[in-house]
Amino acid sequence: MNTEQTKSPRARRVVTILTQATVAMAMVLALAGSAAAADAPKINVNSASVEELASLPGIGASKAAAIVAEREKKPFASVADLERVRGIGLKTVEDLQDKVTIGGR
């Protein structure tokens, strides 16, 4: 749109409406994405495969293998126990809190 078009009141109204519609659509998509993530089943860190664990954010193949090795020594009693795994800290545990479970809860 050139500057002559944006000077007219009608053009400004159209730009305002389009901007508001874009913002509204972005909000709807963001809410839909978070609702879909909330509906996704949690991954049980005490029984999941390396592939399932590797699909989690911040967990690659090597950390997934380390989770499996650690749980074979001693099953996780809480999600916070993931900090026992080398390379997994508080931030990662917080990010995983609503995506994983220890099972039975």
N, C-alpha and C positions, 0 to 999 in steps of 0.2 A: 504494500500500500504506500503510495507517495504522500508527501506532506500536505498536498492540496486536499486529498481525500480525508485525511485525519482531522482537518480543520473544521469540517462540517459537523454539526451536532449529531446528525444521523450516523455518520461514520464512527464517531466516538462512542455512540451507544452500541453499535454493532461490535466494536472492538471490546467494549466492556462486557457485553453479554458473552462473547466468545471466550474471553479470559475467565470469566466466572464459570462457564461451562467446563472449560479445561481443568480448572482447579477442582471443581466438583467431581469430575470423572476421575481425576488422579486420587482423590480421597476415597471414592468408591472402590477403585482397584486396590488401593493399599489395604482397606478394611477387608476386602474379599481375600486377599493374599494372607493376611494374618489369621482370618477365620479358617482358611484351608489348612494352614500350618497347625492351628490349635486342634483341628479335627483329625490330623494325622496320628496314627497309632504310635505310641512310644516304643522305642527300641529297648529291650531288656538287655542290659550290659552283662548280666550273669549267664545269658544263654545265646546271645546273638552271634552270628557268624562274623568272621573278619570282614567280609564284604559288606554286611549290614552296618557294622561299626564304622567302616571306612566311609560310608555315605554321610555320616554326621559332619556338620560344619566344624572345621578345625581338627578333624581326625582323618589322617590319611592311612595308607596301608600299614606303615610301620607302627604308628600309635595304636591302630586297631589290633595288630598282632601283640603289642605290649599289653593291651587291656586283657586279651585272652590269656596270655601267660600269667599275668598278675592274678586273675580270678581263679586260675587253676591252683595257685598257691593258697589263696584264701578268697572265697566269694565276697563280693562287695556287699556291705551291710547298708550302705546309703550311697546316694549319688555323689556326695562329697568325698567318699572313699576313692573316687577316681584320681584324686590328687596323689595317691600312692604310685601312680603310673608316671614314670619319667617323661617329662615333656608336657604333662597336663597340670596346669595351675588353676588357681582360683577363677580367673577370668574365663577359661575354657569350661570349667564346671558350671559357672553361672550361665554361660551361653547354652549349655546342654540341659540345664535343669528341666525345661519343659519338653524336651525331646527324648529323654531316656527315663528308664525306670530300673529298679533293681529286681522287679518281679514281685508278684503277690500283693502289690499295693496300688 
